[in-house]
Amino acid sequence: MADRLMLLDTASLYFRAFYGVPDKVTAPDGSPINAARGLLDIITKLVTTYEPTHVVACWDDDWRPQWRVDLIPSYKAHRVETPVENGADVEEVPDLLEAQVPVIRQELGALGIPIVGRPEHEADDIIGSLATQATLPVDVITGDRDLFQLVDDARDVRVVYTGRGMSNLEVLTDAVVVTKYGILPTQYADFAVLRGDPSDGLPGVAGVGDKTAASLLARHGDLAGIIQAAQDGDGMAAGVRAKILASLDYLAVAPTVVEVVRTLDLGPVDSRLRAPDTTVTDALAEKWGLGTSMTRAVAAITARA
């Protein structure tokens, strides 16, 4: 059994579970447990399909780091609850989901899946650092396209994209990124900077969409090359050049916001799958009404342990 590391963009997955499983799925006390049960089903499918030997649940210790906001104030601003509590941004999360997050942490612990986060960093940064520093092949599980920048055939780093649903998972390799976007994975962060992303509050360069961004990168290689060409007036249409030059302030800071951190020192993480203690998992399943979802997750992990 070849070793393989699976990195879970945990919040991305439990949000998907929350909206994918009806909230009439409840615990014995009547509280909704749909996200917690749905996440177990997601883990079962992922472990069974992609057969990892190691799994890490990557966590948003800070979903909207101030250092990113300082550079682009609109970054994720539309997701902030109002009023702001204690001077720190609080992400708008449905109450019925927020109540399940402690249960999700408990079930991950019972399954032996370590939760890894760091202050002032998003789960993306945990994923970026673990994927970059790993000595094993890596599968990144996410619904966030920004993580396509981590795809790397040479190091056997793939992204399993959940954005089209768990029944329609897409595995991204170098060739898939090139086919979909006309760029290399190493160019994806610059591509995202240029086109922007309303879901993250990134404005992008006004008037530059996917096709223009891809053609600029194909011709000039990277963002620095595009900016240099715009400043020199070198082989760039006047309209596009004007758009780039009008966005120089944004382009100076946006790459730091969009590029995931790859250099965090996360120390040793014991992520190897082991057969869970069924005394613990059974008790948790009974308390929260996790039922066969927990049973299936335990079986899937035990089969890979």
C-alpha positions, 0 to 999 in steps of 0.5 A: 500500500503506497503512502499518500497524504490527504489534506482536507479543507475542513470548513469547505467540506463541512459547509458543503455537508451542511447544505447538502444534508437536510437539517431535519437530520437531528441528534437525540436531543433534537439539535441538527446534526446534518453537517457532522453526519454529512462530513463523516459521509464525505470522509468515507467517500474520500478515503474509500475512493483515493485510498490515503494512508495519512489524513490531516483536517486543515483548519481556519484558525483565522478565516480572514487574517488581518495581514491580508485585509491590510493589503486588500480591505475588501478581502472576504468583507461581505462574509463578515458578521455585523456588528464586529465583536471585540474588534475581531471579524466574525465570519457569518456562519448559520447558527445551526452549523456553528453549533455543530463545529464542536461535534465535528472536532470531536468526531475528527478526534475520535477518528484519529484525524489530526486538526491542524491550524495556526494563528493568523492563517487560513486553512489554505495556508496550512494546506499550502505548507503541508503540501509543499513540505510533504515527502509523500504524494498529496491529494488536496480536497477543496472547493476553493479554486485558489488551491489549484496553484498547488497542483504539481505533477513533478511532486505528485500533488493533486487537487480533488475539487468538490465544487461540482458536488461529491458525486462529481469530483474532479481530480486536477493535474497539470494537464487538467489545469492547462486544458481548463484555463490555458495556463500552468498551475504555477501561473494560477495565482497570477491568473486569479489576481488578474481576473479577481474573485467576487466570492473572496472580495478580490476585485481583479483588474477591471475588464480582464476576465479568464480569457484575457488573463490566460492570453496575457500569461501565455504571452508574458509568463507571469504577472511581473512580465505583464506589468513590465510589458504594460509599462514598456508598451511592448506588444500589448493592445492599448486597451489592455495596457490601460487596464493593467496600468490603472490597476498597478496599486492593486497588482502590487499587493494582490499576489501576497493575498492570493498566494497561499503560504507554503513556509509555515513550520507546523512541526511533526504531524502524526497523520497516519491512519489507524483503526479508531477505538470503537468504544470512543466512536460508538459512544460519540455516535450514540450521543449525537445520533451519528448512526451508520455515518460513523460506522462507515467512516470507521470501516473506511479508515480501518481498511486503510490503517 
